[in-house]
């Protein structure tokens, strides 16, 4: 059975989300940033910022990498 993508973090802007994605890539975990343009096109509070997603099987490892690389708890 294939892994599904899981949101592990939301960001206020695209650059922040891309930096986190690169941190994961440096740690060997592939990730994608989704919704990067939604908050730019629809600037209303109901639209969330970019989300960082990883495969379900990589969630624990991704959280550890982000916590150690960015000093934030997920």
Buried (B, 14 or more C-beta within 10 A) or exposed (E): EEEEBBEBBEBEEBEBBBEBBEBBEEBEBEBBBEBBEBBEEEEEEEEEBBBBBBBEEBBEBBBEBBEEBBEEEE
